[in-house]
Amino acid sequence: MIIYLMRHGLAERAVPGKEDATRHLTEQGRSEVTQLAQALAEGLSGLDHLFSSPYLRARQTAELVGAAIGVPVEVDARLAPGCTLHGIEEMHTEYGAPMQFLTVGHQPDVGYLVGALTGRSIAIREGSLIVIEIEAPDLKPDSGVLREVFTPDRAADLADYLRSRQ
């Protein structure tokens, strides 16, 4: 099973008094996510689901990816800030144990999930995509192998990587 974990693209700064869930992607964030989305479209096949946090910046990120790869976005509240491995396990079971799926969420949650699944701690910048491979049929702590981390400036590498895995 392959899990792609993505942190939403660069978003507007938080403003006191403005609800965090309504922050938009910046133009730079849109541009960087679009580059990764195009790379995904060039090399990704067989994605079972594309899940997003309900927060606007994550949905906008997922919509750019979904439009590029032709997969509809499924918004799931379990990906909102505070996401846990248990929530991802529930989603995995609920959606029929997909073999290849992508989630779009937030920091520090994406980093937490990488650590929980692989035992590795990594820095994750906005718009980054993490590839984790899991041999077992279930999502359990330390069951995955961190295969690759793609920042927006490595979009060309992402397309090559995905093509090499087909």
Beta strands, then each sheet from edge to edge (+ up, - down):
strand 1: 2-7
strand 2: 49-52
strand 3: 73-75
strand 4: 100-105
strand 5: 129-134
strand 6: 144-150
sheet 1: 3+ 2+ 4+ 1+ 5- 6+
end
